[in-house]
Amino acid sequence: MKNFILFVSFLFSVMISNAQENPVYPNGENVRPPSSQAWGILFSYGAVNFNGDIKQYDFGTATQEIGDFDELRYAYNVGIRRISYGGVIELSFSKGEMAGLKRYTGNEEDDDIVHSREEIYDPYNNFDGNGEKFMNQFIEFNASYLYPLKELNTYFTDFDVSVKAGLGMNIFTSQKEDLFTDEHIYSYGYDDDVNGNDKNSWSNAPRTSTLCIGLVGEYGITKELNLIFESTYKTSMDDAWDATLVGDNDSYYYFGIGVAYDVYDY
């Protein structure tokens, strides 16, 4: 990961030094002027907030001090862009983690939630504890369209807001353990799900389709370079991200910050 970030930083430095003058997006003095021929690249890094069966709170994130476990995880996203049909077409690759925990015992007087045991998913009878947690590692390929909110953007000088919608393919492995003892409960994407051994390679790992909707804000640093603020919601077409197949389809929120750079007009 460190080498990857260094490589991306070097790549941006080279491109900035060789920038052309016809960049990518609309609006403001610094935000890129319209072009039907512009190609750009992007990089962002941000927080992943999972939403599914193994989740302590509906919207916030929880931590477990004993065992040092945190639901809040992170991902990075790289991709290419092109102006098309009045908006922006974006093709991207993401890699990151999801995590969640769920407590079945605790002190309700401390305003913490104690969940019911009725929907515990334990097909191999490995669990006899008071809490669960899971860790999911994923890669994702996405195709999205960004539609600028032109009426809203007339109120800004160097800031542009777009609605983002898209489709994707998520490839993942997930393991569920006892929250307090770290004992294996169930896994998804392992050759030995009973014991959580022999995690699948990415080529053999489970995969699911995703839908994405969100907002992207871009601030023009120069005519070639935009600062990106992204808030998106992605939902899976199944219920396996948390290795618990008992409820509605899993989903997650991504809150990222990054840069978009105009490579060339072509």
Secondary structure, 3 states (H helix, E strand, C coil): CHHHHHHHHHHHHHHHHCCCCCCCCCCCCCCCCCCCCEEEEEEEEEEEEEECCCCCCCCCCCEECCCCEECCEEEEEEEEEEEECCEEEEEEEEEEEEEEEEECCCCHHHCCCCCCCCCCCCCCCCCCCCEEEEEEEEEEEEEEEEEECHHHHCCCCCEEEEEEEEEEEEEEEEEEEECCCCCEEEEECEEECCCCEEECCCCCCCEEEEEEEEEEEEEECCCCEEEEEEEEEEEECCCCCCCCCCCCCCEEEEEEEEEEEEEEEC
